[in-house]
Amino acid sequence: MCPFYLFGIMCLLCSALGLRISNLNSSCIRCLCHVTGCDLSHKCTDGYCGPFYISRVYWVDAGKPTLPDDDPNRKEAFEDCARDYNCSIRIVESYMAKFGKDCNGDGVTNCFDYMMINFHGGRACSEPLFLSPQGLKWLAHYQQCRF
């Protein structure tokens, strides 16, 4: 909530003061999926599950979203949610709500920043992607997205 709340009206200075306003829309979600490979049939390999290749740590950091009526403490809750396209989107949305920020310093939090967060994690997203072969692959896939 904006810290300048007065008489029931949210202050318009919120955006001017650098508070993040999310740009995580359906086009960006599709792009983030494309960048990771978006294999809808991907089960789990090497601890990464589903079309977004989500790790258990990422899921925990996102608040442990689950399929409807599931228990986040159930052993397979992570895998079942991460493998389900709609549930995995909720994981990504929750993670970005927690860690979303301007990673590349251009003054805007947008899909490019979310892609960097997915690659590096929420705490180290400012590292350039061109420093590794996998980062270069993600950059190339991101350039294929159409917004």
VODRENPA-460605 format. One record per residue (C-alpha): residue in three letters; chain; x negated, y, z. Coordinates in steps of 0.05 Angstrom, whole numbers, plus 5000, padded with zeros to 4 digits. Layout:
# residues N
+-----+---+------+------+------+
:   r : c :   xx :   yy :   zz :
+-----+---+------+------+------+
: ala : A :    X :    Y :    Z :
...
+-----+---+------+------+------+
END
This chain:
# residues 147
+-----+---+------+------+------+
:   r : c :   xx :   yy :   zz :
+-----+---+------+------+------+
: met : A : 5000 : 5000 : 5000 :
: cys : A : 4977 : 5070 : 4985 :
: pro : A : 4947 : 5104 : 5046 :
: phe : A : 4982 : 5169 : 5029 :
: tyr : A : 5054 : 5147 : 5041 :
: leu : A : 5096 : 5207 : 5063 :
: phe : A : 5171 : 5211 : 5074 :
: gly : A : 5184 : 5146 : 5036 :
: ile : A : 5151 : 5169 : 4971 :
: met : A : 5086 : 5136 : 4948 :
: cys : A : 5033 : 5187 : 4933 :
: leu : A : 5012 : 5192 : 4860 :
: leu : A : 4940 : 5203 : 4883 :
: cys : A : 4933 : 5127 : 4894 :
: ser : A : 4908 : 5114 : 4823 :
: ala : A : 4864 : 5176 : 4824 :
: leu : A : 4830 : 5152 : 4888 :
: gly : A : 4807 : 5088 : 4855 :
: leu : A : 4857 : 5038 : 4882 :
: arg : A : 4862 : 4980 : 4834 :
: ile : A : 4924 : 4974 : 4790 :
: ser : A : 4926 : 4905 : 4758 :
: asn : A : 4923 : 4895 : 4682 :
: leu : A : 4931 : 4820 : 4689 :
: asn : A : 4986 : 4809 : 4638 :
: ser : A : 5006 : 4748 : 4597 :
: ser : A : 4958 : 4766 : 4540 :
: cys : A : 4900 : 4769 : 4588 :
: ile : A : 4921 : 4703 : 4621 :
: arg : A : 4922 : 4670 : 4552 :
: cys : A : 4853 : 4699 : 4538 :
: leu : A : 4825 : 4675 : 4604 :
: cys : A : 4850 : 4606 : 4587 :
: his : A : 4820 : 4610 : 4517 :
: val : A : 4752 : 4631 : 4546 :
: thr : A : 4749 : 4570 : 4591 :
: gly : A : 4771 : 4523 : 4535 :
: cys : A : 4845 : 4520 : 4554 :
: asp : A : 4848 : 4444 : 4550 :
: leu : A : 4919 : 4430 : 4574 :
: ser : A : 4903 : 4356 : 4579 :
: his : A : 4841 : 4367 : 4623 :
: lys : A : 4848 : 4329 : 4688 :
: cys : A : 4788 : 4340 : 4734 :
: thr : A : 4714 : 4334 : 4719 :
: asp : A : 4656 : 4352 : 4764 :
: gly : A : 4703 : 4386 : 4813 :
: tyr : A : 4738 : 4430 : 4761 :
: cys : A : 4810 : 4418 : 4743 :
: gly : A : 4862 : 4439 : 4692 :
: pro : A : 4862 : 4487 : 4632 :
: phe : A : 4825 : 4542 : 4671 :
: tyr : A : 4774 : 4493 : 4700 :
: ile : A : 4790 : 4515 : 4771 :
: ser : A : 4748 : 4492 : 4830 :
: arg : A : 4774 : 4475 : 4899 :
: val : A : 4737 : 4535 : 4929 :
: tyr : A : 4771 : 4581 : 4878 :
: trp : A : 4838 : 4551 : 4896 :
: val : A : 4825 : 4561 : 4971 :
: asp : A : 4803 : 4633 : 4959 :
: ala : A : 4867 : 4643 : 4920 :
: gly : A : 4908 : 4623 : 4981 :
: lys : A : 4922 : 4550 : 4961 :
: pro : A : 4981 : 4559 : 4914 :
: thr : A : 5019 : 4495 : 4901 :
: leu : A : 5072 : 4465 : 4858 :
: pro : A : 5143 : 4479 : 4884 :
: asp : A : 5158 : 4443 : 4949 :
: asp : A : 5087 : 4417 : 4956 :
: asp : A : 5044 : 4421 : 5018 :
: pro : A : 4976 : 4456 : 5009 :
: asn : A : 4947 : 4409 : 5060 :
: arg : A : 4965 : 4347 : 5019 :
: lys : A : 4901 : 4317 : 4992 :
: glu : A : 4921 : 4322 : 4919 :
: ala : A : 4956 : 4390 : 4922 :
: phe : A : 4897 : 4427 : 4892 :
: glu : A : 4889 : 4379 : 4834 :
: asp : A : 4963 : 4376 : 4819 :
: cys : A : 4970 : 4452 : 4817 :
: ala : A : 4906 : 4465 : 4778 :
: arg : A : 4926 : 4414 : 4724 :
: asp : A : 4995 : 4445 : 4716 :
: tyr : A : 4991 : 4505 : 4669 :
: asn : A : 5042 : 4548 : 4705 :
: cys : A : 5015 : 4532 : 4774 :
: ser : A : 4944 : 4544 : 4751 :
: ile : A : 4966 : 4613 : 4726 :
: arg : A : 4990 : 4628 : 4797 :
: ile : A : 4922 : 4607 : 4823 :
: val : A : 4887 : 4655 : 4775 :
: glu : A : 4936 : 4711 : 4791 :
: ser : A : 4926 : 4702 : 4866 :
: tyr : A : 4851 : 4700 : 4859 :
: met : A : 4851 : 4764 : 4817 :
: ala : A : 4897 : 4799 : 4866 :
: lys : A : 4845 : 4784 : 4919 :
: phe : A : 4781 : 4797 : 4880 :
: gly : A : 4801 : 4841 : 4822 :
: lys : A : 4756 : 4900 : 4812 :
: asp : A : 4717 : 4939 : 4759 :
: cys : A : 4659 : 4891 : 4748 :
: asn : A : 4625 : 4926 : 4689 :
: gly : A : 4629 : 4997 : 4717 :
: asp : A : 4670 : 5028 : 4661 :
: gly : A : 4722 : 5057 : 4709 :
: val : A : 4777 : 5009 : 4689 :
: thr : A : 4797 : 4941 : 4717 :
: asn : A : 4819 : 4902 : 4656 :
: cys : A : 4817 : 4832 : 4625 :
: phe : A : 4742 : 4836 : 4612 :
: asp : A : 4732 : 4846 : 4687 :
: tyr : A : 4777 : 4788 : 4703 :
: met : A : 4738 : 4744 : 4655 :
: met : A : 4673 : 4764 : 4690 :
: ile : A : 4705 : 4748 : 4757 :
: asn : A : 4725 : 4679 : 4731 :
: phe : A : 4654 : 4667 : 4708 :
: his : A : 4615 : 4693 : 4768 :
: gly : A : 4666 : 4689 : 4823 :
: gly : A : 4698 : 4747 : 4859 :
: arg : A : 4638 : 4768 : 4898 :
: ala : A : 4585 : 4772 : 4843 :
: cys : A : 4623 : 4794 : 4781 :
: ser : A : 4576 : 4851 : 4762 :
: glu : A : 4521 : 4805 : 4736 :
: pro : A : 4516 : 4808 : 4660 :
: leu : A : 4543 : 4749 : 4621 :
: phe : A : 4490 : 4750 : 4566 :
: leu : A : 4437 : 4723 : 4614 :
: ser : A : 4458 : 4650 : 4605 :
: pro : A : 4479 : 4605 : 4548 :
: gln : A : 4546 : 4592 : 4582 :
: gly : A : 4556 : 4666 : 4593 :
: leu : A : 4542 : 4680 : 4519 :
: lys : A : 4593 : 4626 : 4501 :
: trp : A : 4646 : 4660 : 4546 :
: leu : A : 4631 : 4727 : 4514 :
: ala : A : 4640 : 4698 : 4444 :
: his : A : 4706 : 4666 : 4464 :
: tyr : A : 4729 : 4731 : 4496 :
: gln : A : 4715 : 4768 : 4431 :
: gln : A : 4763 : 4721 : 4396 :
: cys : A : 4821 : 4744 : 4440 :
: arg : A : 4871 : 4792 : 4409 :
: phe : A : 4906 : 4839 : 4457 :
+-----+---+------+------+------+
END
